[in-house]
Amino acid sequence: QVQLVESGGGLVQPGGSLRLSCAASGRISSINDMGWYRQAPGKQRELVALFLKDGNIMYADSVKGRFTISRDNAKKTVSLQMNRLKPEDTAIYYCNAVSFLRVLYWGQGTQVTVSS
């Protein structure tokens, strides 16, 4: 089992920045991919940014150039630096991890609200 705990959400004005962090515990050695998804009201959960096992990083087109994902080598934490935030970035952000057996793990989510 893997446990994921997010932190860092909040309210920010358009154009502002926030940094989300996710701390993993449990069977960390089983984690292959790790990253962030988000879900806005009335919409499906969508990929934001993801570290793949092979070292590649995936970003949603809507956040490229504004968001940066980082991870420590021990896979214990993954962070998402979000710059130039827009109202359409408002959502609950979920940390995600995928094990080598393709088991998905989710954090409890953290609310990000971009509003003036």
BELWOZI-V773516 format. One record per pair of residues at least 6 apart in sequence whose C-alpha atoms are under 8 Angstrom apart, sorted by sequence separation. I is the first residue (numbers start at 1). GAP is how many residues later the second one is. D is the distance in Angstrom with one decimal. If there is no record, write none. Layout:
# BELWOZI-V773516
i=I gap=GAP d=D
i=I gap=GAP d=D
This chain:
# BELWOZI-V773516
i=12 gap=6 d=7.5
i=39 gap=6 d=4.3
i=51 gap=6 d=4.7
i=52 gap=6 d=7.7
i=71 gap=6 d=5.8
i=72 gap=6 d=6.7
i=98 gap=6 d=4.7
i=38 gap=7 d=5.4
i=39 gap=7 d=6.3
i=50 gap=7 d=5.6
i=51 gap=7 d=6.7
i=71 gap=7 d=4.3
i=97 gap=7 d=5.9
i=98 gap=7 d=6.3
i=10 gap=8 d=7.9
i=37 gap=8 d=6.5
i=38 gap=8 d=5.5
i=49 gap=8 d=7.1
i=50 gap=8 d=5.1
i=70 gap=8 d=5.7
i=71 gap=8 d=6.2
i=96 gap=8 d=7.1
i=97 gap=8 d=5.1
i=9 gap=9 d=7.1
i=37 gap=9 d=5.4
i=38 gap=9 d=6.6
i=49 gap=9 d=5.4
i=50 gap=9 d=6.6
i=69 gap=9 d=7.2
i=70 gap=9 d=5.3
i=96 gap=9 d=5.7
i=97 gap=9 d=6.7
i=8 gap=10 d=7.2
i=9 gap=10 d=7.5
i=37 gap=10 d=4.4
i=38 gap=10 d=6.6
i=49 gap=10 d=4.4
i=69 gap=10 d=5.7
i=70 gap=10 d=6.5
i=96 gap=10 d=4.8
i=8 gap=11 d=5.9
i=9 gap=11 d=6.2
i=36 gap=11 d=6.5
i=37 gap=11 d=4.9
i=48 gap=11 d=5.7
i=49 gap=11 d=6.4
i=69 gap=11 d=4.5
i=95 gap=11 d=5.8
i=96 gap=11 d=6.6
i=8 gap=12 d=4.5
i=36 gap=12 d=5.5
i=37 gap=12 d=7.0
i=47 gap=12 d=7.5
i=48 gap=12 d=5.1
i=68 gap=12 d=5.7
i=69 gap=12 d=6.4
i=94 gap=12 d=6.5
i=95 gap=12 d=5.2
i=7 gap=13 d=5.8
i=8 gap=13 d=6.2
i=35 gap=13 d=7.8
i=36 gap=13 d=5.3
i=47 gap=13 d=6.2
i=67 gap=13 d=6.7
i=68 gap=13 d=5.1
i=94 gap=13 d=5.7
i=95 gap=13 d=8.0
i=6 gap=14 d=7.0
i=7 gap=14 d=5.3
i=35 gap=14 d=5.7
i=36 gap=14 d=6.2
i=67 gap=14 d=5.5
i=68 gap=14 d=6.6
i=94 gap=14 d=6.7
i=95 gap=14 d=6.9
i=6 gap=15 d=5.6
i=7 gap=15 d=6.4
i=35 gap=15 d=4.1
i=48 gap=15 d=7.1
i=67 gap=15 d=4.5
i=94 gap=15 d=4.4
i=6 gap=16 d=4.3
i=34 gap=16 d=5.8
i=35 gap=16 d=5.8
i=66 gap=16 d=6.2
i=67 gap=16 d=6.0
i=93 gap=16 d=5.3
i=94 gap=16 d=6.6
i=5 gap=17 d=5.4
i=6 gap=17 d=6.5
i=33 gap=17 d=6.9
i=34 gap=17 d=5.3
i=66 gap=17 d=5.1
i=92 gap=17 d=5.8
i=93 gap=17 d=5.3
i=4 gap=18 d=6.4
i=5 gap=18 d=5.3
i=33 gap=18 d=5.5
i=34 gap=18 d=6.8
i=51 gap=18 d=7.8
i=66 gap=18 d=6.1
i=92 gap=18 d=5.4
i=93 gap=18 d=6.2
i=4 gap=19 d=5.7
i=5 gap=19 d=6.7
i=33 gap=19 d=4.6
i=49 gap=19 d=7.9
i=50 gap=19 d=7.5
i=66 gap=19 d=7.7
i=92 gap=19 d=4.4
i=93 gap=19 d=7.0
i=4 gap=20 d=4.7
i=32 gap=20 d=6.7
i=33 gap=20 d=5.3
i=49 gap=20 d=6.5
i=91 gap=20 d=6.1
i=92 gap=20 d=6.0
i=3 gap=21 d=5.6
i=4 gap=21 d=6.6
i=32 gap=21 d=4.9
i=90 gap=21 d=7.8
i=91 gap=21 d=5.5
i=2 gap=22 d=6.7
i=3 gap=22 d=5.2
i=90 gap=22 d=5.4
i=91 gap=22 d=6.6
i=2 gap=23 d=5.8
i=3 gap=23 d=6.1
i=89 gap=23 d=7.6
i=90 gap=23 d=4.6
i=2 gap=24 d=4.7
i=89 gap=24 d=7.5
i=90 gap=24 d=5.4
i=1 gap=25 d=5.9
i=2 gap=25 d=5.4
i=89 gap=25 d=6.7
i=1 gap=26 d=5.7
i=2 gap=26 d=6.5
i=87 gap=26 d=7.4
i=88 gap=26 d=7.6
i=87 gap=27 d=4.7
i=86 gap=28 d=6.1
i=87 gap=28 d=5.9
i=85 gap=29 d=6.7
i=35 gap=34 d=7.6
i=35 gap=43 d=6.8
i=31 gap=44 d=7.7
i=34 gap=44 d=7.3
i=36 gap=44 d=7.7
i=29 gap=46 d=8.0
i=28 gap=47 d=6.7
i=28 gap=48 d=6.9
i=40 gap=50 d=6.5
i=41 gap=50 d=7.0
i=24 gap=51 d=7.4
i=25 gap=51 d=6.8
i=40 gap=51 d=4.2
i=24 gap=52 d=5.0
i=39 gap=52 d=5.2
i=40 gap=52 d=6.4
i=23 gap=53 d=5.8
i=24 gap=53 d=6.0
i=38 gap=53 d=5.9
i=39 gap=53 d=5.3
i=23 gap=54 d=4.6
i=38 gap=54 d=5.4
i=39 gap=54 d=6.6
i=22 gap=55 d=5.4
i=23 gap=55 d=6.9
i=38 gap=55 d=4.2
i=21 gap=56 d=6.9
i=22 gap=56 d=5.3
i=37 gap=56 d=5.8
i=38 gap=56 d=5.8
i=21 gap=57 d=5.9
i=22 gap=57 d=6.2
i=36 gap=57 d=6.8
i=37 gap=57 d=5.2
i=21 gap=58 d=4.3
i=36 gap=58 d=5.6
i=37 gap=58 d=6.5
i=20 gap=59 d=5.5
i=21 gap=59 d=6.4
i=36 gap=59 d=4.7
i=37 gap=59 d=7.0
i=19 gap=60 d=7.0
i=20 gap=60 d=5.0
i=35 gap=60 d=5.8
i=36 gap=60 d=5.7
i=19 gap=61 d=5.6
i=20 gap=61 d=6.5
i=34 gap=61 d=7.6
i=35 gap=61 d=5.3
i=19 gap=62 d=4.5
i=20 gap=62 d=7.9
i=34 gap=62 d=5.6
i=35 gap=62 d=6.5
i=18 gap=63 d=6.2
i=19 gap=63 d=5.9
i=34 gap=63 d=4.3
i=17 gap=64 d=7.5
i=18 gap=64 d=5.2
i=33 gap=64 d=5.7
i=34 gap=64 d=6.4
i=17 gap=65 d=5.4
i=18 gap=65 d=6.7
i=32 gap=65 d=7.3
i=33 gap=65 d=5.1
i=17 gap=66 d=4.4
i=31 gap=66 d=6.3
i=32 gap=66 d=5.7
i=33 gap=66 d=7.1
i=16 gap=67 d=6.2
i=17 gap=67 d=6.2
i=31 gap=67 d=5.7
i=32 gap=67 d=5.2
i=15 gap=68 d=7.1
i=16 gap=68 d=5.4
i=17 gap=68 d=6.2
i=31 gap=68 d=4.3
i=32 gap=68 d=5.6
i=15 gap=69 d=4.1
i=16 gap=69 d=5.5
i=30 gap=69 d=5.1
i=31 gap=69 d=6.2
i=14 gap=70 d=6.9
i=15 gap=70 d=4.9
i=30 gap=70 d=5.9
i=14 gap=71 d=5.4
i=15 gap=71 d=6.4
i=13 gap=72 d=7.7
i=14 gap=72 d=5.1
i=14 gap=73 d=6.3
i=22 gap=73 d=6.2
i=6 gap=88 d=7.4
i=6 gap=89 d=6.5
i=5 gap=90 d=7.6
i=4 gap=91 d=6.8
i=4 gap=92 d=7.7
i=10 gap=100 d=8.0
i=12 gap=100 d=7.9
i=14 gap=100 d=5.7
i=4 gap=101 d=7.5
i=6 gap=101 d=6.4
i=9 gap=101 d=5.4
i=10 gap=101 d=6.1
i=11 gap=101 d=6.2
i=12 gap=101 d=6.3
i=13 gap=101 d=5.4
i=14 gap=101 d=6.0
i=3 gap=102 d=7.3
i=4 gap=102 d=6.4
i=5 gap=102 d=5.4
i=6 gap=102 d=7.1
i=8 gap=102 d=7.4
i=9 gap=102 d=5.3
i=10 gap=102 d=5.0
i=11 gap=102 d=4.7
i=12 gap=102 d=5.0
i=13 gap=102 d=5.0
i=14 gap=102 d=6.5
i=2 gap=103 d=6.6
i=3 gap=103 d=7.7
i=4 gap=103 d=4.6
i=5 gap=103 d=6.8
i=6 gap=103 d=6.4
i=7 gap=103 d=6.5
i=9 gap=103 d=5.0
i=10 gap=103 d=6.1
i=11 gap=103 d=5.9
i=12 gap=103 d=6.3
i=13 gap=103 d=5.0
i=3 gap=104 d=7.1
i=4 gap=104 d=7.7
i=6 gap=104 d=6.3
i=11 gap=104 d=7.2
i=12 gap=104 d=7.7
